[in-house]
Amino acid sequence: MPDDTAMVYCGRNGFTIITGCSHAGICNLTEYTKEVCGDNRIEGIIGGFHLLEMNSQTDYTVDYLKSLRPRLLFPCHYSYFHARAALQNVMPVKDVCVGDVLEIE
């Protein structure tokens, strides 16, 4: 999508995806990362997940992210409260705020 932005940090334990709004969907962005980088190791995902309501897309996304088992998961903007709660039920979800410093190896 023309207004989607994301970048990927390649660390020694895998990739960390840092995304904007994820209008294309966080699952699609993650799959594209794996394709472009030629590696399936997703260490973390930070940014907007574009989960605005509880529906079948959100359920799929929760299952998809659970299957990846990322060590770091920071759903930010465009991540509806109930979607964040659904994610928290199956894996550790972390908060990040403006001014926080994250160290990714």
DSSP file with accessible surface (Angstrom, degrees, kcal/mol):
  #  RESIDUE AA STRUCTURE BP1 BP2  ACC     N-H-->O    O-->H-N    N-H-->O    O-->H-N    TCO  KAPPA ALPHA  PHI   PSI    X-CA   Y-CA   Z-CA
    1    1 A M    >         0   0  136      0, 0.0     3,-1.6     0, 0.0    23,-0.1   0.000 360.0 360.0 360.0 140.4    0.0    0.0    0.0
    2    2 A P  T 3   +     0   0  141      0, 0.0     0, 0.0     0, 0.0     0, 0.0   0.786 360.0  46.2 -62.3 -29.3    1.4    3.4   -0.9
    3    3 A D  T 3  S+     0   0  100      2,-0.0     2,-0.4    18,-0.0    18,-0.3   0.322  89.5 103.7 -99.9  10.8    0.9    4.9    2.6
    4    4 A D    <   -     0   0   26     -3,-1.6     2,-0.4    16,-0.1    15,-0.0  -0.742  47.1-177.8 -89.6 138.5    2.4    1.9    4.5
    5    5 A T        +     0   0   98     -2,-0.4    15,-2.7     2,-0.0    17,-0.3  -0.988  10.6 151.5-134.6 146.7    5.9    2.2    6.0
    6    6 A A  E     -A   19   0A  51     -2,-0.4     2,-0.3    13,-0.2    13,-0.2  -0.970  19.4-160.0-161.5 157.8    8.0   -0.2    7.8
    7    7 A M  E     -A   18   0A 123     11,-2.7    11,-3.2    -2,-0.3     2,-0.4  -0.955  12.5-139.1-140.0 162.0   11.7   -1.0    8.4
    8    8 A V  E     -A   17   0A  57     -2,-0.3     2,-0.5     9,-0.2     9,-0.2  -0.983   2.8-153.5-127.8 132.2   13.5   -4.1    9.6
    9    9 A Y  E     -A   16   0A 104      7,-2.8     7,-2.4    -2,-0.4     2,-0.8  -0.904  13.8-146.6-101.6 128.2   16.4   -4.4   12.0
   10   10 A C  E     +A   15   0A  84     -2,-0.5     5,-0.2     5,-0.2     2,-0.2  -0.843  27.3 171.9 -97.6 105.9   18.5   -7.5   11.4
   11   11 A G  E >   -A   14   0A   8      3,-2.6     3,-1.2    -2,-0.8    94,-0.1  -0.518  49.1 -97.2-104.6 178.4   19.9   -8.7   14.8
   12   12 A R  T 3  S+     0   0  173      1,-0.3     3,-0.1    -2,-0.2    -1,-0.0   0.749 123.5  46.4 -71.8 -19.4   21.8  -11.8   15.7
   13   13 A N  T 3  S-     0   0   75     92,-0.6     2,-0.3     1,-0.3    -1,-0.3   0.357 126.2 -78.1-100.6   3.4   18.6  -13.5   16.9
   14   14 A G  E <   -A   11   0A   1     -3,-1.2    -3,-2.6    91,-0.1    -1,-0.3  -0.874  67.5 -34.1 134.1-164.3   16.5  -12.6   13.9
   15   15 A F  E     -Ab  10  42A  13     26,-3.0    28,-2.6    -2,-0.3    29,-1.7  -0.700  35.5-156.3 -99.8 144.6   14.6   -9.6   12.6
   16   16 A T  E     -Ab   9  44A   1     -7,-2.4    -7,-2.8    -2,-0.3     2,-0.5  -0.988  15.6-149.0-116.6 121.8   12.7   -6.9   14.4
   17   17 A I  E     -Ab   8  45A   0     27,-2.6    29,-3.0    -2,-0.5     2,-0.6  -0.798   9.1-167.7 -92.3 128.2   10.0   -5.3   12.3
   18   18 A I  E     -Ab   7  46A  57    -11,-3.2   -11,-2.7    -2,-0.5     2,-0.3  -0.973  21.4-179.1-117.1 112.0    9.3   -1.6   13.1
   19   19 A T  E     -Ab   6  47A  11     27,-2.9    29,-0.6    -2,-0.6   -13,-0.2  -0.757  28.2-144.5-118.3 158.9    6.1   -0.6   11.4
   20   20 A G  S    S-     0   0   16    -15,-2.7    28,-1.9    -2,-0.3    -1,-0.2   0.588  79.0 -33.1 -82.2-117.1    3.8    2.4   10.9
   21   21 A C        -     0   0   35    -18,-0.3    29,-0.1    26,-0.1     5,-0.1   0.642  68.5-137.4 -85.7 -17.7    0.1    1.7   10.7
   22   22 A S    >   +     0   0    0    -17,-0.3     3,-2.0     3,-0.1     4,-0.2   0.903  37.4 165.5  60.3  43.8    0.2   -1.7    9.0
   23   23 A H  T 3  S+     0   0   48      1,-0.3    -1,-0.1     2,-0.1     3,-0.1   0.847  76.9  54.7 -57.7 -31.4   -2.7   -0.9    6.6
   24   24 A A  T 3  S-     0   0   30      1,-0.1    -1,-0.3   -23,-0.1     4,-0.2   0.565 128.0 -95.0 -77.4  -7.9   -1.7   -3.9    4.6
   25   25 A G    <>  -     0   0    8     -3,-2.0     4,-2.4     3,-0.1     5,-0.2   0.271  21.1-108.3  99.5 134.4   -2.0   -6.0    7.8
   26   26 A I  H  > S+     0   0    2     23,-0.7     4,-2.2     1,-0.2     5,-0.2   0.853 119.3  54.4 -65.2 -31.6    0.8   -7.0   10.2
   27   27 A C  H  > S+     0   0   10      2,-0.2     4,-2.6     1,-0.2    -1,-0.2   0.936 109.4  47.2 -66.8 -44.1    0.7  -10.6    9.0
   28   28 A N  H  > S+     0   0  106     -4,-0.2     4,-2.5     2,-0.2    -2,-0.2   0.908 112.4  49.5 -63.6 -43.1    1.2   -9.5    5.4
   29   29 A L  H  X S+     0   0   26     -4,-2.4     4,-2.3     2,-0.2    -1,-0.2   0.901 111.8  49.2 -62.6 -39.1    4.1   -7.2    6.4
   30   30 A T  H  X S+     0   0    0     -4,-2.2     4,-2.3     2,-0.2    -2,-0.2   0.930 111.3  48.0 -67.4 -43.8    5.7  -10.0    8.4
   31   31 A E  H  X S+     0   0   84     -4,-2.6     4,-2.2     1,-0.2    -2,-0.2   0.902 111.3  51.2 -63.6 -39.3    5.4  -12.5    5.5
   32   32 A Y  H  X S+     0   0  141     -4,-2.5     4,-3.0     2,-0.2     5,-0.3   0.906 108.2  52.8 -64.5 -39.5    6.9   -9.9    3.2
   33   33 A T  H  X S+     0   0   12     -4,-2.3     4,-2.7     1,-0.2     6,-0.3   0.940 109.5  48.2 -59.2 -47.0    9.8   -9.4    5.6
   34   34 A K  H  X>S+     0   0   29     -4,-2.3     4,-1.2     1,-0.2     5,-1.0   0.904 114.1  47.4 -62.6 -38.2   10.5  -13.1    5.7
   35   35 A E  H  <5S+     0   0  148     -4,-2.2    -2,-0.2     2,-0.2    -1,-0.2   0.953 115.9  42.1 -67.2 -50.0   10.3  -13.2    1.9
   36   36 A V  H  <5S+     0   0   92     -4,-3.0    -2,-0.2     1,-0.2    -1,-0.2   0.896 120.9  41.6 -66.6 -40.2   12.6  -10.2    1.2
   37   37 A C  H  <5S-     0   0   49     -4,-2.7    -1,-0.2    -5,-0.3    -2,-0.2   0.620  99.5-134.1 -85.9 -12.9   15.1  -11.1    3.9
   38   38 A G  T  <5S+     0   0   70     -4,-1.2     2,-0.3    -5,-0.3    -3,-0.2   0.831  71.6 100.1  65.6  32.9   15.1  -14.8    3.1
   39   39 A D      < -     0   0   43     -5,-1.0    -2,-0.2    -6,-0.3    -1,-0.2  -0.995  58.9-155.8-151.5 141.7   14.8  -15.7    6.8
   40   40 A N        +     0   0  117     -2,-0.3     2,-1.1    -3,-0.1    -6,-0.1   0.411  59.1 114.8 -98.0  -0.2   11.9  -16.8    9.0
   41   41 A R        -     0   0  112     -7,-0.1   -26,-3.0     1,-0.0     2,-0.7  -0.620  41.1-178.2 -81.1 102.3   13.4  -15.7   12.4
   42   42 A I  E     +b   15   0A  14     -2,-1.1    29,-0.3    26,-0.2   -26,-0.2  -0.884   7.9 176.2-101.6 110.0   11.2  -12.9   13.7
   43   43 A E  E     -     0   0A  18    -28,-2.6    29,-2.1    -2,-0.7    28,-1.1   0.845  62.9 -15.7 -79.8 -38.7   12.6  -11.6   17.0
   44   44 A G  E     -bc  16  72A   0    -29,-1.7   -27,-2.6    27,-0.2     2,-0.4  -0.996  46.4-145.4-163.7 163.3   10.1   -8.8   17.4
   45   45 A I  E     +bc  17  73A   0     27,-1.8    29,-2.9    -2,-0.3     2,-0.4  -0.988  19.3 179.9-138.6 128.6    7.4   -6.6   16.0
   46   46 A I  E     +bc  18  74A  17    -29,-3.0   -27,-2.9    -2,-0.4     2,-0.3  -0.995  40.5  35.6-130.7 131.1    6.9   -3.0   17.1
   47   47 A G  E    S-bc  19  75A   6     27,-2.2    29,-2.9    -2,-0.4     2,-0.2  -0.858  92.3 -10.1 134.4-163.8    4.3   -0.5   15.8
   48   48 A G        -     0   0    0    -28,-1.9    30,-0.2   -29,-0.6    29,-0.1  -0.524  42.6-170.8 -74.5 136.1    0.7   -0.3   14.6
   49   49 A F        -     0   0    1     28,-0.8   -23,-0.7    27,-0.3   -22,-0.2   0.455  31.7-130.6-105.3  -6.6   -1.0   -3.6   14.0
   50   50 A H        +     0   0   45     27,-0.5     2,-0.6     1,-0.2    29,-0.2   0.920  56.3 144.4  54.1  49.0   -4.2   -2.3   12.3
   51   51 A L  B     +d   79   0B   2     27,-2.8    29,-3.2     1,-0.1    32,-0.2  -0.865  12.6 162.4-114.8  93.2   -6.5   -4.3   14.5
   52   52 A L        +     0   0   90     -2,-0.6     2,-0.3    27,-0.2    -1,-0.1   0.547  60.4   7.3 -96.0 -10.0   -9.4   -2.0   15.0
   53   53 A E  S    S-     0   0  116     27,-0.1     2,-0.7    28,-0.0     5,-0.2  -0.980  82.2 -90.0-160.1 165.9  -12.1   -4.4   16.2
   54   54 A M  S    S+     0   0   79     -2,-0.3     2,-0.3     4,-0.1    29,-0.0  -0.767  70.5 121.0 -85.2 117.3  -12.6   -8.0   17.3
   55   55 A N  S  > S-     0   0   50     -2,-0.7     4,-2.5     1,-0.0     5,-0.2  -0.886  79.8 -70.7-157.1-171.8  -13.4  -10.0   14.2
   56   56 A S  H  > S+     0   0   98     -2,-0.3     4,-2.6     1,-0.2     5,-0.2   0.850 128.6  55.8 -64.4 -32.1  -12.1  -13.0   12.2
   57   57 A Q  H  > S+     0   0   92      2,-0.2     4,-2.5     1,-0.2    -1,-0.2   0.926 109.1  46.7 -64.8 -42.5   -9.1  -10.9   11.0
   58   58 A T  H  > S+     0   0    1      2,-0.2     4,-2.7     1,-0.2    -2,-0.2   0.925 111.7  50.7 -65.3 -43.7   -8.1  -10.2   14.5
   59   59 A D  H  X S+     0   0   88     -4,-2.5     4,-2.3     1,-0.2    -2,-0.2   0.924 111.8  48.2 -58.8 -44.4   -8.5  -13.8   15.5
   60   60 A Y  H  X S+     0   0  141     -4,-2.6     4,-2.9     1,-0.2    -1,-0.2   0.923 111.1  50.7 -61.3 -44.4   -6.4  -14.9   12.6
   61   61 A T  H  X S+     0   0    5     -4,-2.5     4,-3.0     2,-0.2     5,-0.3   0.908 108.9  50.8 -62.7 -42.4   -3.7  -12.3   13.5
   62   62 A V  H  X S+     0   0   11     -4,-2.7     4,-2.4     1,-0.2    -1,-0.2   0.947 113.7  45.1 -60.1 -47.1   -3.6  -13.5   17.1
   63   63 A D  H  X S+     0   0  106     -4,-2.3     4,-2.0    -5,-0.2    -2,-0.2   0.907 113.7  50.3 -63.3 -41.9   -3.1  -17.1   16.0
   64   64 A Y  H  X S+     0   0   19     -4,-2.9     4,-1.3     2,-0.2    -2,-0.2   0.947 112.7  44.8 -61.7 -50.1   -0.5  -16.1   13.4
   65   65 A L  H  X S+     0   0    0     -4,-3.0     4,-1.3     1,-0.2     3,-0.2   0.885 110.7  55.1 -65.0 -36.6    1.5  -14.0   15.8
   66   66 A K  H  < S+     0   0  108     -4,-2.4     3,-0.4    -5,-0.3    -1,-0.2   0.917 105.6  52.7 -60.8 -40.0    1.3  -16.8   18.4
   67   67 A S  H  < S+     0   0   85     -4,-2.0    -1,-0.2     1,-0.2    -2,-0.2   0.809 106.7  53.1 -68.1 -28.4    2.7  -19.3   15.9
   68   68 A L  H  < S-     0   0   35     -4,-1.3   -26,-0.2    -3,-0.2    -1,-0.2   0.782  89.8-155.6 -73.0 -30.9    5.7  -16.9   15.3
   69   69 A R     <  -     0   0  209     -4,-1.3    -3,-0.1    -3,-0.4    -2,-0.1   0.912  14.8-167.6  53.5  51.9    6.5  -16.8   19.0
   70   70 A P        -     0   0   13      0, 0.0   -26,-0.2     0, 0.0   -27,-0.2  -0.421  21.3-141.6 -67.9 143.7    8.3  -13.4   18.8
   71   71 A R  S    S+     0   0  130    -28,-1.1     2,-0.5   -29,-0.3   -27,-0.2   0.837  90.1  43.5 -72.0 -33.7   10.3  -12.5   21.9
   72   72 A L  E     +c   44   0A  14    -29,-2.1   -27,-1.8    21,-0.0     2,-0.4  -0.962  63.6 169.8-119.0 123.6    9.3   -8.8   21.6
   73   73 A L  E     +c   45   0A   0     -2,-0.5    21,-3.0   -29,-0.2   -27,-0.2  -0.945   1.7 170.3-136.9 112.9    5.8   -7.8   20.8
   74   74 A F  E     -c   46   0A  12    -29,-2.9   -27,-2.2    -2,-0.4     2,-0.4  -0.770  11.7-168.7-123.2  82.1    4.8   -4.1   21.1
   75   75 A P  E     +c   47   0A   2      0, 0.0   -27,-0.2     0, 0.0    21,-0.2  -0.617  21.1 164.2 -72.5 125.6    1.4   -3.4   19.6
   76   76 A C    >   +     0   0   36    -29,-2.9     3,-0.6    -2,-0.4   -27,-0.3   0.130  43.1   3.2-113.4-131.1    1.0    0.4   19.4
   77   77 A H  T 3  S+     0   0   96      1,-0.2   -28,-0.8   -29,-0.1   -27,-0.5  -0.070 123.6  31.5 -58.8 159.5   -1.3    2.7   17.5
   78   78 A Y  T 3  S+     0   0  100    -30,-0.2   -27,-2.8     1,-0.2     2,-0.5   0.787  90.6 118.7  58.2  29.1   -4.1    1.1   15.5
   79   79 A S  B <   -d   51   0B  14     -3,-0.6   -27,-0.2   -29,-0.2    -1,-0.2  -0.831  61.6-141.3-126.2  91.2   -4.1   -1.7   18.0
   80   80 A Y     >  -     0   0   99    -29,-3.2     4,-2.4    -2,-0.5     3,-0.4  -0.132  19.4-115.3 -52.4 144.7   -7.6   -1.8   19.6
   81   81 A F  H  > S+     0   0  146      1,-0.3     4,-2.4     2,-0.2     5,-0.2   0.884 114.8  48.8 -52.8 -47.4   -7.7   -2.5   23.4
   82   82 A H  H  > S+     0   0   93      1,-0.2     4,-2.2     2,-0.2    -1,-0.3   0.851 110.1  51.9 -67.8 -30.5   -9.6   -5.8   23.0
   83   83 A A  H  > S+     0   0    0     -3,-0.4     4,-2.3   -32,-0.2    -1,-0.2   0.915 109.6  49.5 -68.8 -41.6   -7.1   -7.0   20.3
   84   84 A R  H  X S+     0   0   57     -4,-2.4     4,-2.6     1,-0.2    -2,-0.2   0.909 110.8  50.6 -61.6 -40.4   -4.2   -6.2   22.6
   85   85 A A  H  X S+     0   0   36     -4,-2.4     4,-1.6    -5,-0.2    -2,-0.2   0.909 108.3  51.8 -64.4 -40.9   -5.9   -8.2   25.3
   86   86 A A  H  < S+     0   0   18     -4,-2.2     4,-0.5     1,-0.2    -2,-0.2   0.909 111.4  47.6 -62.7 -40.0   -6.5  -11.1   23.0
   87   87 A L  H >X S+     0   0    1     -4,-2.3     3,-1.6     1,-0.2     4,-1.5   0.925 108.3  54.7 -64.0 -44.2   -2.7  -11.1   22.2
   88   88 A Q  H 3< S+     0   0   98     -4,-2.6    -1,-0.2     1,-0.3    -2,-0.2   0.809  99.1  63.6 -61.6 -28.2   -1.8  -10.8   25.8
   89   89 A N  T 3< S+     0   0  140     -4,-1.6    -1,-0.3     1,-0.2    -2,-0.2   0.722 115.1  29.3 -67.9 -21.3   -3.9  -14.0   26.5
   90   90 A V  T <4 S+     0   0   56     -3,-1.6    -2,-0.2    -4,-0.5    -1,-0.2   0.532 130.2   7.0-117.9 -10.2   -1.5  -16.1   24.3
   91   91 A M  S  < S-     0   0   19     -4,-1.5    -1,-0.3   -18,-0.0     2,-0.3  -0.979  87.0 -77.9-163.8 160.6    1.9  -14.3   24.6
   92   92 A P        -     0   0   87      0, 0.0     2,-0.4     0, 0.0   -19,-0.2  -0.501  43.0-166.2 -68.8 126.5    3.7  -11.6   26.5
   93   93 A V        -     0   0   22     -2,-0.3     2,-0.3    -5,-0.1   -19,-0.2  -0.948   5.7-156.1-112.4 135.0    2.7   -8.1   25.1
   94   94 A K        -     0   0   86    -21,-3.0     2,-0.3    -2,-0.4   -22,-0.0  -0.791   9.1-130.1-112.1 154.4    4.9   -5.2   26.1
   95   95 A D        -     0   0  115     -2,-0.3     2,-0.4   -21,-0.1   -19,-0.1  -0.774  20.5-174.4 -98.9 148.2    4.1   -1.5   26.2
   96   96 A V        -     0   0   39     -2,-0.3     2,-0.3   -21,-0.2     3,-0.0  -0.994   3.7-171.3-141.0 140.3    6.2    1.2   24.7
   97   97 A C    >   -     0   0   84     -2,-0.4     3,-2.3     1,-0.0   -21,-0.0  -0.860  40.2 -73.7-127.5 164.0    5.8    5.0   25.0
   98   98 A V  T 3  S+     0   0  156     -2,-0.3     3,-0.1     1,-0.3    -1,-0.0  -0.317 120.9  24.3 -55.8 131.8    7.3    8.0   23.4
   99   99 A G  T 3  S+     0   0   73      1,-0.3    -1,-0.3    -3,-0.0     2,-0.1   0.254  89.7 132.4  94.0 -13.1   10.8    8.6   24.9
  100  100 A D    <   -     0   0   86     -3,-2.3     2,-0.5     1,-0.0    -1,-0.3  -0.406  49.8-139.5 -68.0 150.7   11.3    4.9   25.8
  101  101 A V        -     0   0  124     -3,-0.1     2,-0.5    -2,-0.1    -1,-0.0  -0.960  15.7-166.3-113.6 125.7   14.6    3.3   24.8
  102  102 A L        -     0   0   69     -2,-0.5     2,-0.6     2,-0.0    -6,-0.0  -0.942   7.3-154.2-111.6 133.5   14.5   -0.2   23.5
  103  103 A E        -     0   0  175     -2,-0.5     2,-0.5     2,-0.0    -2,-0.0  -0.936  14.5-177.0-108.2 118.4   17.7   -2.3   23.2
  104  104 A I              0   0   38     -2,-0.6   -88,-0.0   -88,-0.0    -2,-0.0  -0.964 360.0 360.0-118.0 125.9   17.5   -5.0   20.5
  105  105 A E              0   0  113     -2,-0.5   -92,-0.6   -94,-0.1   -94,-0.1  -0.546 360.0 360.0 -88.1 360.0   20.4   -7.3   20.0
